[in-house]
Amino acid sequence: MEKVVLITGASSGIGVGIARELAAAGNSVMLGARRTDRLEAVADELRSAGGKVKTCQLDVTNLGSVGAFVEKAQREFGRVDVIVNNAGVMPLSPMASLKIDEWEQMIDVNIKGVLYGIAAVLPHMNERGSGHIINIASIGGKHGAPSQAHYSASKAAVMGFTRVLAQEVGVDGITANCVCPGIILTDMGRVNLDDPDVRKSWQDKTAMRRIGDPEDVVGAVAFFASNDAAFVTGQTLNVDGGIVLS
């Protein structure tokens, strides 16, 4: 069944991979990101392949911007079925030199951005009695690594928030789940991977002995967005090639 899917952080990396997969499957897709030039380039690519795509400039740290993003999707497509809260940041900083503004940016984008997206779509999903909320967390929220304390904290918060949300909205026919990517080769992920020795170290940590690509993540998102996952909620699914084994 065709769904209306909203994707934040859709101008690069995992967001683009998700958009390609869900648009190719026949869904109507609303893409949001700060960088409108990159966003429109992604949209043009998807439209040229036959995708039903709309775009909206989006700042997930601004409640009004997130509300406008959701309302535009409602106007353009008539409903909201799925939101993928994908926008995120991952600056590295050891605790000894972590600045307050770095901490606050992490909270604003990685936690508040998820909260704002959910708050904006819930009235529409409640009215329809159905919906799928998919939050992109990270194995960093389970495992962590040096210089990622603030990032790990933010992603752990998203997972905890999602578990409680699932308990609250299940009665309304809404599911809420997390996808936890591992080390993925994206612009953001390269902060871990520019050094060849670091890259090899991460490869060696995976059971599959390779770094992930954005396309490796999209299947899990597509599953949670589908009717096949209608009875799956409150879950976190690792997509990491076998770093965190649970």
C-alpha positions as CSV (number, residue, x, y, z in Angstrom):
1,M,0.0,0.0,0.0
2,E,1.3,3.4,-1.0
3,K,2.1,5.6,2.0
4,V,2.9,9.3,2.6
5,V,6.4,9.4,4.1
6,L,8.2,12.4,5.7
7,I,12.0,12.2,5.9
8,T,14.1,14.7,7.8
9,G,17.8,15.2,7.0
10,A,17.0,14.1,3.5
11,S,19.6,15.9,1.5
12,S,22.6,13.6,2.2
13,G,23.8,10.3,3.5
14,I,21.3,7.8,5.0
15,G,18.4,10.2,4.4
16,V,19.0,10.1,0.6
17,G,19.2,6.3,0.7
18,I,15.9,6.1,2.5
19,A,14.3,8.5,0.1
20,R,15.4,6.6,-2.9
21,E,14.1,3.3,-1.5
22,L,10.7,4.5,-0.4
23,A,10.1,6.6,-3.5
24,A,11.0,3.7,-5.7
25,A,8.5,1.6,-3.9
26,G,5.7,3.9,-5.0
27,N,5.3,6.0,-1.8
28,S,4.7,9.7,-1.8
29,V,7.7,11.3,-0.1
30,M,8.1,14.7,1.5
31,L,11.8,15.6,1.9
32,G,13.1,18.1,4.5
33,A,16.6,19.5,5.1
34,R,18.3,22.9,5.7
35,R,20.3,22.8,2.4
36,T,17.7,23.5,-0.2
37,D,20.2,23.2,-3.1
38,R,21.2,19.7,-2.2
39,L,17.6,18.8,-1.3
40,E,16.3,19.9,-4.7
41,A,19.0,17.9,-6.4
42,V,17.9,14.8,-4.6
43,A,14.2,15.5,-5.4
44,D,15.0,16.0,-9.1
45,E,16.8,12.7,-9.2
46,L,13.8,10.9,-7.6
47,R,11.3,12.6,-9.9
48,S,13.3,11.7,-13.0
49,A,12.9,8.1,-11.9
50,G,9.1,8.5,-11.5
51,G,9.0,9.3,-7.8
52,K,6.2,11.4,-6.2
53,V,8.3,13.9,-4.3
54,K,7.8,17.2,-2.6
55,T,10.4,19.2,-0.6
56,C,10.4,21.7,2.2
57,Q,13.3,23.6,3.8
58,L,13.5,22.3,7.3
59,D,15.3,23.3,10.5
60,V,14.5,20.5,13.0
61,T,15.7,22.6,15.9
62,N,12.8,25.1,15.2
63,L,9.3,24.0,16.2
64,G,7.7,26.3,13.7
65,S,9.8,25.0,10.9
66,V,8.9,21.4,11.7
67,G,5.2,22.3,12.0
68,A,5.3,23.9,8.5
69,F,7.1,20.8,7.1
70,V,4.3,18.5,8.4
71,E,1.5,20.8,7.4
72,K,2.9,21.1,3.8
73,A,2.9,17.3,3.6
74,Q,-0.7,17.2,4.8
75,R,-1.7,19.8,2.2
76,E,0.2,18.2,-0.7
77,F,-0.6,14.6,-0.1
78,G,-3.7,14.7,2.1
79,R,-2.4,12.7,5.0
80,V,0.7,11.7,6.9
81,D,1.4,7.9,7.3
82,V,5.1,7.7,8.2
83,I,7.8,10.0,9.6
84,V,11.5,9.1,9.5
85,N,13.3,11.3,12.0
86,N,16.7,11.0,10.4
87,A,18.4,14.5,10.8
88,G,21.4,14.3,13.1
89,V,24.8,15.7,13.9
90,M,27.9,14.0,15.2
91,P,30.8,16.4,16.0
92,L,33.5,14.7,18.0
93,S,34.9,16.1,21.2
94,P,36.6,14.4,24.3
95,M,34.9,15.3,27.6
96,A,37.9,17.3,28.7
97,S,37.4,19.9,25.9
98,L,33.6,19.5,25.3
99,K,32.0,22.9,25.0
100,I,28.5,23.7,26.3
101,D,27.4,24.9,22.8
102,E,28.5,21.5,21.3
103,W,26.4,19.7,23.9
104,E,23.4,22.0,23.3
105,Q,23.7,21.5,19.5
106,M,23.6,17.8,20.0
107,I,20.5,18.1,22.2
108,D,18.8,20.5,19.8
109,V,19.3,18.4,16.7
110,N,19.4,14.8,17.9
111,I,16.8,15.0,20.6
112,K,14.6,18.0,20.2
113,G,14.5,17.5,16.5
114,V,13.0,14.0,17.0
115,L,10.6,15.4,19.7
116,Y,9.4,18.2,17.4
117,G,8.8,15.9,14.5
118,I,6.7,13.5,16.5
119,A,4.7,16.3,18.2
120,A,3.8,17.6,14.8
121,V,2.7,14.4,13.2
122,L,0.8,12.8,16.1
123,P,-2.4,14.8,15.7
124,H,-2.6,13.7,12.1
125,M,-1.9,10.1,12.9
126,N,-4.3,10.1,15.9
127,E,-7.0,11.4,13.6
128,R,-6.5,8.5,11.2
129,G,-5.9,5.9,13.8
130,S,-2.7,4.7,12.3
131,G,0.9,5.7,11.6
132,H,4.5,4.7,11.8
133,I,7.2,6.7,13.6
134,I,10.8,5.7,12.8
135,N,13.7,7.3,14.7
136,I,17.2,6.9,13.4
137,A,19.3,6.4,16.5
138,S,22.7,4.7,16.5
139,I,24.7,1.9,18.0
140,G,26.6,4.8,19.6
141,G,23.6,5.1,22.0
142,K,24.3,1.5,23.1
143,H,28.0,1.1,22.8
144,G,29.7,4.5,22.5
145,A,33.3,5.4,21.7
146,P,35.8,8.0,22.9
147,S,35.0,11.6,22.0
148,Q,31.3,10.6,21.5
149,A,29.9,11.0,25.0
150,H,27.5,13.8,24.0
151,Y,26.5,11.9,20.8
152,S,26.0,8.6,22.7
153,A,23.9,10.4,25.3
154,S,21.7,11.9,22.6
155,K,21.1,8.6,20.8
156,A,20.4,6.7,24.0
157,A,17.8,9.4,24.8
158,V,16.1,8.8,21.5
159,M,15.9,5.0,22.1
160,G,14.5,5.5,25.6
161,F,12.0,8.1,24.4
162,T,10.9,5.8,21.6
163,R,10.2,2.9,24.0
164,V,7.9,5.0,26.1
165,L,6.3,6.6,23.1
166,A,5.4,3.1,21.7
167,Q,3.6,2.3,25.0
168,E,1.6,5.5,24.8
169,V,0.5,5.5,21.2
170,G,0.0,1.8,20.5
171,V,-3.6,2.1,21.5
172,D,-4.1,4.6,18.8
173,G,-2.8,2.3,16.1
174,I,0.6,4.0,15.9
175,T,4.0,2.2,16.0
176,A,7.3,3.7,17.1
177,N,10.6,2.1,16.5
178,C,14.3,2.9,16.2
179,V,16.9,1.9,13.6
180,C,20.5,1.9,14.9
181,P,23.0,2.2,12.2
182,G,26.6,1.2,12.8
183,I,29.6,2.7,11.1
184,I,28.2,4.0,7.8
185,L,30.1,5.7,5.0
186,T,28.4,9.1,4.9
187,D,29.6,12.7,5.2
188,M,28.8,12.6,8.9
189,G,30.2,9.1,9.4
190,R,33.5,10.1,7.9
191,V,34.5,11.8,11.1
192,N,35.2,8.3,12.2
193,L,36.8,7.1,9.0
194,D,39.2,9.6,7.5
195,D,42.2,7.9,9.1
196,P,42.9,4.6,7.3
197,D,43.9,3.0,10.6
198,V,40.7,4.0,12.3
199,R,38.7,2.7,9.3
200,K,40.5,-0.6,9.4
201,S,39.9,-0.8,13.2
202,W,36.1,-0.3,12.7
203,Q,36.1,-2.9,9.9
204,D,37.8,-5.4,12.1
205,K,35.2,-4.8,14.8
206,T,32.3,-5.9,12.5
207,A,31.4,-9.5,12.0
208,M,31.1,-8.8,8.3
209,R,34.5,-7.1,8.1
210,R,33.3,-4.0,6.2
211,I,32.0,-0.5,6.6
212,G,28.3,0.1,5.9
213,D,26.8,2.1,3.1
214,P,23.6,4.2,3.4
215,E,21.8,1.6,1.3
216,D,22.5,-1.0,4.0
217,V,20.2,0.9,6.4
218,V,17.2,1.4,4.1
219,G,15.7,-2.1,4.3
220,A,15.2,-1.8,8.1
221,V,13.5,1.6,7.6
222,A,11.3,0.2,4.8
223,F,10.3,-2.7,7.0
224,F,9.2,-0.5,10.0
225,A,7.3,1.8,7.5
226,S,5.4,-1.2,6.0
227,N,2.3,-3.1,7.0
228,D,4.5,-6.1,7.6
229,A,5.6,-4.3,10.8
230,A,2.1,-3.5,12.0
231,F,2.6,-5.6,15.2
232,V,6.2,-4.4,15.8
233,T,6.7,-1.5,18.1
234,G,9.0,-0.1,20.8
235,Q,12.0,-1.9,19.1
236,T,15.6,-0.9,18.3
237,L,17.1,-2.7,15.4
238,N,20.9,-2.7,14.9
239,V,22.1,-2.3,11.3
240,D,25.8,-2.5,11.9
241,G,27.3,-5.5,10.2
242,G,27.7,-7.2,13.6
243,I,29.4,-4.7,16.0
244,V,26.7,-4.7,18.7
245,L,25.4,-8.3,19.0
246,S,22.0,-8.5,20.8
